[in-house]
Amino acid sequence: MDKLWLIIKREYLTRVTRRSFILATLLTPLAFGLFFVVAGLIFQYESDDSRRIAIIDEGNIFDRSIKDEENLYFKFVDTDLETLRQNFDDFDYDGILVVPRVKDVMATRHTIYYYADKQPSLDIDALIRDRVRGQMRDYKIEALQLDPQQLEAIDTRIELEPEPIDDESTDASKLTGAIAAGIGGIMGIIMYIVVFIYGMMVMRSVMEEKTSRIVEVMISSVRPFQLMLGKIVGVGAVGLTQVAIWAILIPIIILVSSLLFGIDSSAQMEMAQQQPGAANFNPEDTEAMVALAIEEFKSLNWWLILPMFIFFFLGGYFLYSSMFAAVGSAMGDDLGEGQSLTIPITIPVILAFYIMIVAIQAPNSSLAVWSSIFPLFSPIVMPARLAFSPPVWEVALSVVLLAATAIFFVWLSGRIYRVGILMYGKKVTLKELGKWLFYKD
């Protein structure tokens, strides 16, 4: 145990004291802060592309009033189109909007014409069409002698409110599924990234020591299995340290950036309110929705979600990092040949990621249930289902199978590691790895 602790300590200290680790740990939060500032400034950017548009209303569709937008101004003119086009440079307009007469009030599609030296941008195009659509609707209501209130009553919005069968059961809201899907997706993505990044880090560490022949000296004093296990635990501790530092620094840097540069977190909401079709936007409804989302977030069973997430985090890390360590020990100087050995490891991880996406959409489907129990998929799929409160037996069975499988793969990888770490100059195949499992000590 003392030797194992020394190996873990060595792996941890040699990596956290490296200049590359320190720079990556500090620069990553700064990059997030820079991204936050740039994105905030982009959202708050006010376009200086001012447009003055002359409107020729041939069919008297408008009531001689139309709402101006920021940097977009409308002006009704009585001049004919040909005169405006021939003397366009003499007028203080950037474009001419022609609204033809409505030949068929019952028609659902109408064409309007925009004359300008430059094509309208996407936002201006959307604003023009939205303003004309609103005026055309009012014109048709009046022409067909319809009741506006009755038309609004026809435009019905349906909301589904979940209710439990048993009155004593926990009542869910319409946001429960969306919040659970969001949390599950975040957990699944974190597991996917951790398995790849830190598993590959273990493999590179093994390869570095093997190619530099340092491992030959270390094997003389410790057992190969202890060396492999200490490397896995040490690199995992490095990863947890880096994630913990990021979890502290990133929110602080984003908060400081927002205060220094005056980034308004509600800028996106304000922009959404100004977009075409946002006339029915109700800030009070949004505040109520946010409050409901917070309540739903608090009502989740975090006493189960967080411990289980940590368990699946550790189980998945030990399972896959042990396999990466075994592959790293089998690789020689030619990395191209060794890459084929990582394909059987990466395929289950990629498949689990895609199954996780399906599990978020249908957490109780057969694919999601059995994939969250299967040990090679459960480290990624089961965390994505935890927010949906899966049955206890499914979680318990998944935990038992993952723990047993992780222990088995660590032992199995140790059998490969003890031979491969001292093997040089030989091309290794999957068949050769199978033989190493039965080598006697």
DOFI-462653 format. One record per residue (C-alpha): residue number from 1; chain; x, y, z. Coordinates in steps of 0.5 Angstrom, whole numbers. Last residue first. Layout:
<recs>
[rec NUM, "A", [X, Y, Z]],
...
</recs>
This chain:
<recs>
[rec 441, "A", [9, -29, -27]],
[rec 440, "A", [5, -34, -32]],
[rec 439, "A", [3, -31, -39]],
[rec 438, "A", [-5, -33, -40]],
[rec 437, "A", [-7, -25, -41]],
[rec 436, "A", [-1, -24, -45]],
[rec 435, "A", [-4, -29, -51]],
[rec 434, "A", [-10, -25, -52]],
[rec 433, "A", [-6, -19, -53]],
[rec 432, "A", [-2, -22, -58]],
[rec 431, "A", [-9, -24, -62]],
[rec 430, "A", [-11, -16, -61]],
[rec 429, "A", [-4, -15, -65]],
[rec 428, "A", [2, -12, -63]],
[rec 427, "A", [8, -11, -67]],
[rec 426, "A", [15, -12, -64]],
[rec 425, "A", [20, -8, -62]],
[rec 424, "A", [20, -7, -55]],
[rec 423, "A", [16, -11, -49]],
[rec 422, "A", [17, -9, -42]],
[rec 421, "A", [10, -5, -41]],
[rec 420, "A", [7, -10, -45]],
[rec 419, "A", [8, -16, -40]],
[rec 418, "A", [5, -13, -34]],
[rec 417, "A", [0, -9, -37]],
[rec 416, "A", [-3, -14, -41]],
[rec 415, "A", [-5, -18, -34]],
[rec 414, "A", [-6, -11, -31]],
[rec 413, "A", [-11, -10, -36]],
[rec 412, "A", [-15, -16, -34]],
[rec 411, "A", [-15, -14, -27]],
[rec 410, "A", [-17, -7, -28]],
[rec 409, "A", [-22, -10, -33]],
[rec 408, "A", [-25, -14, -27]],
[rec 407, "A", [-25, -9, -22]],
[rec 406, "A", [-29, -4, -27]],
[rec 405, "A", [-34, -10, -29]],
[rec 404, "A", [-36, -12, -22]],
[rec 403, "A", [-37, -4, -20]],
[rec 402, "A", [-41, -3, -26]],
[rec 401, "A", [-45, -9, -25]],
[rec 400, "A", [-47, -7, -18]],
[rec 399, "A", [-48, 0, -20]],
[rec 398, "A", [-53, -2, -26]],
[rec 397, "A", [-57, -7, -22]],
[rec 396, "A", [-58, -2, -16]],
[rec 395, "A", [-60, 4, -21]],
[rec 394, "A", [-65, -1, -25]],
[rec 393, "A", [-67, -4, -18]],
[rec 392, "A", [-69, 3, -15]],
[rec 391, "A", [-73, 5, -21]],
[rec 390, "A", [-71, 11, -26]],
[rec 389, "A", [-72, 18, -23]],
[rec 388, "A", [-72, 22, -29]],
[rec 387, "A", [-66, 26, -26]],
[rec 386, "A", [-62, 20, -26]],
[rec 385, "A", [-63, 18, -33]],
[rec 384, "A", [-57, 22, -36]],
[rec 383, "A", [-52, 19, -31]],
[rec 382, "A", [-55, 12, -33]],
[rec 381, "A", [-53, 13, -40]],
[rec 380, "A", [-45, 15, -40]],
[rec 379, "A", [-42, 10, -34]],
[rec 378, "A", [-48, 5, -36]],
[rec 377, "A", [-45, 4, -43]],
[rec 376, "A", [-40, -1, -42]],
[rec 375, "A", [-43, -4, -36]],
[rec 374, "A", [-50, -5, -39]],
[rec 373, "A", [-55, -3, -34]],
[rec 372, "A", [-56, 4, -37]],
[rec 371, "A", [-56, 1, -44]],
[rec 370, "A", [-62, -4, -42]],
[rec 369, "A", [-66, 2, -39]],
[rec 368, "A", [-65, 7, -45]],
[rec 367, "A", [-66, 2, -51]],
[rec 366, "A", [-72, -1, -47]],
[rec 365, "A", [-75, 6, -47]],
[rec 364, "A", [-76, 9, -40]],
[rec 363, "A", [-71, 15, -41]],
[rec 362, "A", [-74, 17, -48]],
[rec 361, "A", [-72, 24, -50]],
[rec 360, "A", [-66, 24, -46]],
[rec 359, "A", [-65, 16, -47]],
[rec 358, "A", [-64, 18, -54]],
[rec 357, "A", [-58, 23, -53]],
[rec 356, "A", [-55, 18, -48]],
[rec 355, "A", [-55, 12, -54]],
[rec 354, "A", [-51, 17, -58]],
[rec 353, "A", [-46, 18, -53]],
[rec 352, "A", [-46, 10, -51]],
[rec 351, "A", [-44, 9, -58]],
[rec 350, "A", [-38, 13, -58]],
[rec 349, "A", [-36, 10, -52]],
[rec 348, "A", [-37, 3, -54]],
[rec 347, "A", [-33, 5, -60]],
[rec 346, "A", [-27, 8, -57]],
[rec 345, "A", [-25, 2, -53]],
[rec 344, "A", [-25, -3, -59]],
[rec 343, "A", [-22, 3, -64]],
[rec 342, "A", [-16, 4, -59]],
[rec 341, "A", [-12, -2, -61]],
[rec 340, "A", [-12, 1, -68]],
[rec 339, "A", [-8, 7, -66]],
[rec 338, "A", [-2, 3, -64]],
[rec 337, "A", [0, 2, -71]],
[rec 336, "A", [0, 9, -72]],
[rec 335, "A", [4, 11, -66]],
[rec 334, "A", [10, 7, -68]],
[rec 333, "A", [15, 7, -62]],
[rec 332, "A", [11, 1, -59]],
[rec 331, "A", [4, 1, -56]],
[rec 330, "A", [3, -5, -52]],
[rec 329, "A", [3, -1, -45]],
[rec 328, "A", [-1, 4, -48]],
[rec 327, "A", [-6, -1, -50]],
[rec 326, "A", [-6, -3, -42]],
[rec 325, "A", [-7, 4, -40]],
[rec 324, "A", [-13, 5, -44]],
[rec 323, "A", [-16, -1, -42]],
[rec 322, "A", [-15, 1, -35]],
[rec 321, "A", [-17, 8, -36]],
[rec 320, "A", [-24, 5, -39]],
[rec 319, "A", [-26, 2, -33]],
[rec 318, "A", [-23, 6, -28]],
[rec 317, "A", [-26, 13, -31]],
[rec 316, "A", [-33, 9, -32]],
[rec 315, "A", [-33, 7, -24]],
[rec 314, "A", [-31, 14, -22]],
[rec 313, "A", [-36, 18, -26]],
[rec 312, "A", [-41, 13, -25]],
[rec 311, "A", [-40, 13, -17]],
[rec 310, "A", [-40, 21, -17]],
[rec 309, "A", [-46, 21, -21]],
[rec 308, "A", [-49, 16, -16]],
[rec 307, "A", [-47, 21, -10]],
[rec 306, "A", [-50, 27, -14]],
[rec 305, "A", [-57, 24, -17]],
[rec 304, "A", [-59, 20, -10]],
[rec 303, "A", [-59, 26, -5]],
[rec 302, "A", [-60, 31, -11]],
[rec 301, "A", [-67, 28, -11]],
[rec 300, "A", [-70, 34, -16]],
[rec 299, "A", [-75, 39, -12]],
[rec 298, "A", [-69, 44, -13]],
[rec 297, "A", [-69, 44, -20]],
[rec 296, "A", [-77, 44, -21]],
[rec 295, "A", [-77, 50, -16]],
[rec 294, "A", [-72, 54, -20]],
[rec 293, "A", [-76, 52, -27]],
[rec 292, "A", [-82, 55, -24]],
[rec 291, "A", [-79, 61, -22]],
[rec 290, "A", [-76, 62, -29]],
[rec 289, "A", [-83, 60, -32]],
[rec 288, "A", [-86, 66, -27]],
[rec 287, "A", [-81, 71, -30]],
[rec 286, "A", [-82, 69, -37]],
[rec 285, "A", [-90, 70, -36]],
[rec 284, "A", [-89, 76, -33]],
[rec 283, "A", [-84, 79, -39]],
[rec 282, "A", [-90, 77, -44]],
[rec 281, "A", [-88, 76, -51]],
[rec 280, "A", [-94, 76, -55]],
[rec 279, "A", [-91, 82, -60]],
[rec 278, "A", [-85, 77, -61]],
[rec 277, "A", [-87, 75, -68]],
[rec 276, "A", [-81, 79, -71]],
[rec 275, "A", [-75, 80, -66]],
[rec 274, "A", [-75, 85, -61]],
[rec 273, "A", [-77, 81, -55]],
[rec 272, "A", [-71, 76, -57]],
[rec 271, "A", [-66, 82, -57]],
[rec 270, "A", [-69, 83, -50]],
[rec 269, "A", [-68, 76, -47]],
[rec 268, "A", [-61, 76, -50]],
[rec 267, "A", [-59, 82, -47]],
[rec 266, "A", [-61, 80, -40]],
[rec 265, "A", [-54, 78, -38]],
[rec 264, "A", [-52, 85, -39]],
[rec 263, "A", [-45, 86, -40]],
[rec 262, "A", [-42, 92, -37]],
[rec 261, "A", [-35, 91, -39]],
[rec 260, "A", [-32, 91, -32]],
[rec 259, "A", [-38, 88, -28]],
[rec 258, "A", [-39, 82, -33]],
[rec 257, "A", [-32, 80, -33]],
[rec 256, "A", [-32, 80, -26]],
[rec 255, "A", [-38, 75, -26]],
[rec 254, "A", [-35, 71, -32]],
[rec 253, "A", [-28, 70, -28]],
[rec 252, "A", [-31, 68, -22]],
[rec 251, "A", [-36, 63, -25]],
[rec 250, "A", [-30, 60, -29]],
[rec 249, "A", [-25, 60, -23]],
[rec 248, "A", [-29, 56, -18]],
[rec 247, "A", [-31, 50, -22]],
[rec 246, "A", [-25, 51, -26]],
[rec 245, "A", [-20, 49, -20]],
[rec 244, "A", [-25, 43, -19]],
[rec 243, "A", [-24, 41, -26]],
[rec 242, "A", [-17, 41, -25]],
[rec 241, "A", [-16, 38, -19]],
[rec 240, "A", [-21, 32, -21]],
[rec 239, "A", [-17, 31, -27]],
[rec 238, "A", [-10, 31, -23]],
[rec 237, "A", [-14, 26, -18]],
[rec 236, "A", [-15, 22, -24]],
[rec 235, "A", [-8, 22, -27]],
[rec 234, "A", [-6, 19, -20]],
[rec 233, "A", [-11, 14, -19]],
[rec 232, "A", [-10, 11, -26]],
[rec 231, "A", [-2, 12, -25]],
[rec 230, "A", [-2, 8, -18]],
[rec 229, "A", [-6, 3, -21]],
[rec 228, "A", [-1, 1, -27]],
[rec 227, "A", [5, 2, -22]],
[rec 226, "A", [1, -3, -17]],
[rec 225, "A", [0, -8, -23]],
[rec 224, "A", [7, -8, -25]],
[rec 223, "A", [10, -9, -18]],
[rec 222, "A", [14, -4, -15]],
[rec 221, "A", [22, -4, -14]],
[rec 220, "A", [25, -7, -21]],
[rec 219, "A", [19, -5, -25]],
[rec 218, "A", [21, 3, -23]],
[rec 217, "A", [28, 2, -27]],
[rec 216, "A", [25, -1, -33]],
[rec 215, "A", [19, 4, -33]],
[rec 214, "A", [24, 10, -34]],
[rec 213, "A", [26, 7, -41]],
[rec 212, "A", [24, 13, -45]],
[rec 211, "A", [19, 10, -49]],
[rec 210, "A", [16, 6, -44]],
[rec 209, "A", [15, 12, -39]],
[rec 208, "A", [12, 16, -45]],
[rec 207, "A", [7, 11, -47]],
[rec 206, "A", [4, 10, -40]],
[rec 205, "A", [3, 17, -39]],
[rec 204, "A", [0, 18, -46]],
[rec 203, "A", [-5, 12, -44]],
[rec 202, "A", [-7, 15, -38]],
[rec 201, "A", [-8, 22, -41]],
[rec 200, "A", [-12, 18, -47]],
[rec 199, "A", [-17, 16, -41]],
[rec 198, "A", [-17, 23, -38]],
[rec 197, "A", [-19, 26, -44]],
[rec 196, "A", [-24, 21, -47]],
[rec 195, "A", [-27, 18, -41]],
[rec 194, "A", [-28, 25, -38]],
[rec 193, "A", [-31, 28, -44]],
[rec 192, "A", [-36, 23, -45]],
[rec 191, "A", [-38, 23, -37]],
[rec 190, "A", [-39, 31, -38]],
[rec 189, "A", [-43, 30, -44]],
[rec 188, "A", [-48, 25, -40]],
[rec 187, "A", [-48, 29, -34]],
[rec 186, "A", [-50, 35, -38]],
[rec 185, "A", [-55, 31, -42]],
[rec 184, "A", [-58, 29, -36]],
[rec 183, "A", [-59, 36, -33]],
[rec 182, "A", [-62, 38, -39]],
[rec 181, "A", [-67, 32, -40]],
[rec 180, "A", [-69, 33, -33]],
[rec 179, "A", [-70, 40, -34]],
[rec 178, "A", [-74, 39, -40]],
[rec 177, "A", [-78, 33, -37]],
[rec 176, "A", [-80, 37, -31]],
[rec 175, "A", [-82, 44, -34]],
[rec 174, "A", [-89, 42, -35]],
[rec 173, "A", [-90, 41, -28]],
[rec 172, "A", [-90, 34, -24]],
[rec 171, "A", [-94, 32, -17]],
[rec 170, "A", [-90, 27, -13]],
[rec 169, "A", [-95, 22, -11]],
[rec 168, "A", [-100, 22, -5]],
[rec 167, "A", [-106, 24, -10]],
[rec 166, "A", [-104, 17, -14]],
[rec 165, "A", [-105, 18, -22]],
[rec 164, "A", [-100, 24, -22]],
[rec 163, "A", [-102, 30, -26]],
[rec 162, "A", [-98, 33, -32]],
[rec 161, "A", [-100, 39, -35]],
[rec 160, "A", [-100, 40, -43]],
[rec 159, "A", [-101, 47, -46]],
[rec 158, "A", [-105, 48, -52]],
[rec 157, "A", [-105, 55, -55]],
[rec 156, "A", [-111, 57, -59]],
[rec 155, "A", [-112, 62, -65]],
[rec 154, "A", [-119, 61, -65]],
[rec 153, "A", [-120, 66, -59]],
[rec 152, "A", [-116, 71, -63]],
[rec 151, "A", [-120, 71, -69]],
[rec 150, "A", [-126, 72, -65]],
[rec 149, "A", [-123, 78, -62]],
[rec 148, "A", [-122, 81, -68]],
[rec 147, "A", [-129, 80, -71]],
[rec 146, "A", [-129, 79, -78]],
[rec 145, "A", [-132, 84, -83]],
[rec 144, "A", [-128, 81, -89]],
[rec 143, "A", [-125, 87, -91]],
[rec 142, "A", [-124, 89, -84]],
[rec 141, "A", [-120, 83, -82]],
[rec 140, "A", [-117, 83, -89]],
[rec 139, "A", [-114, 90, -88]],
[rec 138, "A", [-112, 88, -80]],
[rec 137, "A", [-108, 82, -83]],
[rec 136, "A", [-105, 85, -89]],
[rec 135, "A", [-102, 91, -83]],
[rec 134, "A", [-99, 85, -79]],
[rec 133, "A", [-96, 81, -85]],
[rec 132, "A", [-93, 88, -88]],
[rec 131, "A", [-89, 89, -81]],
[rec 130, "A", [-87, 82, -81]],
[rec 129, "A", [-85, 82, -88]],
[rec 128, "A", [-81, 88, -87]],
[rec 127, "A", [-78, 86, -80]],
[rec 126, "A", [-75, 79, -83]],
[rec 125, "A", [-72, 82, -89]],
[rec 124, "A", [-69, 87, -85]],
[rec 123, "A", [-66, 82, -80]],
[rec 122, "A", [-64, 78, -86]],
[rec 121, "A", [-60, 83, -90]],
[rec 120, "A", [-64, 87, -95]],
[rec 119, "A", [-60, 87, -102]],
[rec 118, "A", [-56, 93, -104]],
[rec 117, "A", [-58, 98, -109]],
[rec 116, "A", [-65, 98, -107]],
[rec 115, "A", [-72, 96, -110]],
[rec 114, "A", [-77, 92, -105]],
[rec 113, "A", [-83, 88, -108]],
[rec 112, "A", [-89, 85, -104]],
[rec 111, "A", [-92, 78, -106]],
[rec 110, "A", [-98, 76, -103]],
[rec 109, "A", [-100, 69, -100]],
[rec 108, "A", [-106, 66, -97]],
[rec 107, "A", [-111, 69, -102]],
[rec 106, "A", [-118, 70, -99]],
[rec 105, "A", [-117, 77, -100]],
[rec 104, "A", [-116, 76, -108]],
[rec 103, "A", [-113, 82, -112]],
[rec 102, "A", [-110, 85, -106]],
[rec 101, "A", [-107, 91, -109]],
[rec 100, "A", [-99, 92, -110]],
[rec 99, "A", [-95, 94, -104]],
[rec 98, "A", [-88, 97, -106]],
[rec 97, "A", [-82, 98, -102]],
[rec 96, "A", [-77, 103, -104]],
[rec 95, "A", [-70, 103, -101]],
[rec 94, "A", [-64, 107, -98]],
[rec 93, "A", [-68, 114, -99]],
[rec 92, "A", [-66, 121, -99]],
[rec 91, "A", [-68, 122, -106]],
[rec 90, "A", [-64, 125, -111]],
[rec 89, "A", [-60, 118, -112]],
[rec 88, "A", [-67, 115, -113]],
[rec 87, "A", [-69, 120, -119]],
[rec 86, "A", [-70, 114, -124]],
[rec 85, "A", [-73, 109, -119]],
[rec 84, "A", [-77, 114, -115]],
[rec 83, "A", [-80, 117, -122]],
[rec 82, "A", [-82, 110, -124]],
[rec 81, "A", [-85, 108, -117]],
[rec 80, "A", [-90, 113, -117]],
[rec 79, "A", [-89, 119, -112]],
[rec 78, "A", [-95, 119, -106]],
[rec 77, "A", [-90, 117, -101]],
[rec 76, "A", [-91, 113, -94]],
[rec 75, "A", [-84, 114, -90]],
[rec 74, "A", [-81, 108, -86]],
[rec 73, "A", [-75, 108, -82]],
[rec 72, "A", [-70, 102, -80]],
[rec 71, "A", [-64, 104, -75]],
[rec 70, "A", [-68, 102, -69]],
[rec 69, "A", [-75, 100, -72]],
[rec 68, "A", [-81, 104, -74]],
[rec 67, "A", [-88, 102, -73]],
[rec 66, "A", [-92, 103, -79]],
[rec 65, "A", [-98, 109, -80]],
[rec 64, "A", [-101, 111, -86]],
[rec 63, "A", [-107, 106, -85]],
[rec 62, "A", [-104, 101, -89]],
[rec 61, "A", [-107, 96, -95]],
[rec 60, "A", [-109, 102, -99]],
[rec 59, "A", [-108, 98, -105]],
[rec 58, "A", [-102, 101, -108]],
[rec 57, "A", [-98, 103, -102]],
[rec 56, "A", [-92, 106, -104]],
[rec 55, "A", [-87, 106, -98]],
[rec 54, "A", [-80, 109, -98]],
[rec 53, "A", [-75, 106, -94]],
[rec 52, "A", [-70, 109, -90]],
[rec 51, "A", [-64, 104, -87]],
[rec 50, "A", [-59, 105, -82]],
[rec 49, "A", [-53, 100, -82]],
[rec 48, "A", [-50, 103, -75]],
[rec 47, "A", [-52, 96, -72]],
[rec 46, "A", [-52, 96, -64]],
[rec 45, "A", [-48, 91, -61]],
[rec 44, "A", [-51, 88, -54]],
[rec 43, "A", [-51, 81, -57]],
[rec 42, "A", [-44, 82, -60]],
[rec 41, "A", [-41, 85, -53]],
[rec 40, "A", [-44, 79, -49]],
[rec 39, "A", [-41, 74, -54]],
[rec 38, "A", [-34, 78, -53]],
[rec 37, "A", [-35, 78, -46]],
[rec 36, "A", [-37, 71, -45]],
[rec 35, "A", [-31, 68, -50]],
[rec 34, "A", [-26, 72, -46]],
[rec 33, "A", [-29, 69, -39]],
[rec 32, "A", [-29, 62, -42]],
[rec 31, "A", [-21, 63, -45]],
[rec 30, "A", [-19, 66, -38]],
[rec 29, "A", [-22, 60, -35]],
[rec 28, "A", [-18, 56, -40]],
[rec 27, "A", [-12, 60, -39]],
[rec 26, "A", [-11, 58, -31]],
[rec 25, "A", [-11, 50, -32]],
[rec 24, "A", [-8, 50, -39]],
[rec 23, "A", [-2, 54, -36]],
[rec 22, "A", [-1, 51, -30]],
[rec 21, "A", [-2, 44, -33]],
[rec 20, "A", [3, 46, -39]],
[rec 19, "A", [8, 49, -33]],
[rec 18, "A", [8, 42, -30]],
[rec 17, "A", [7, 42, -22]],
[rec 16, "A", [0, 39, -23]],
[rec 15, "A", [3, 33, -27]],
[rec 14, "A", [9, 31, -23]],
[rec 13, "A", [6, 32, -17]],
[rec 12, "A", [0, 27, -18]],
[rec 11, "A", [4, 22, -22]],
[rec 10, "A", [9, 22, -16]],
[rec 9, "A", [4, 22, -10]],
[rec 8, "A", [0, 16, -14]],
[rec 7, "A", [6, 12, -14]],
[rec 6, "A", [8, 13, -7]],
[rec 5, "A", [1, 11, -5]],
[rec 4, "A", [2, 5, -9]],
[rec 3, "A", [9, 4, -5]],
[rec 2, "A", [6, 5, 1]],
[rec 1, "A", [0, 0, 0]],
</recs>
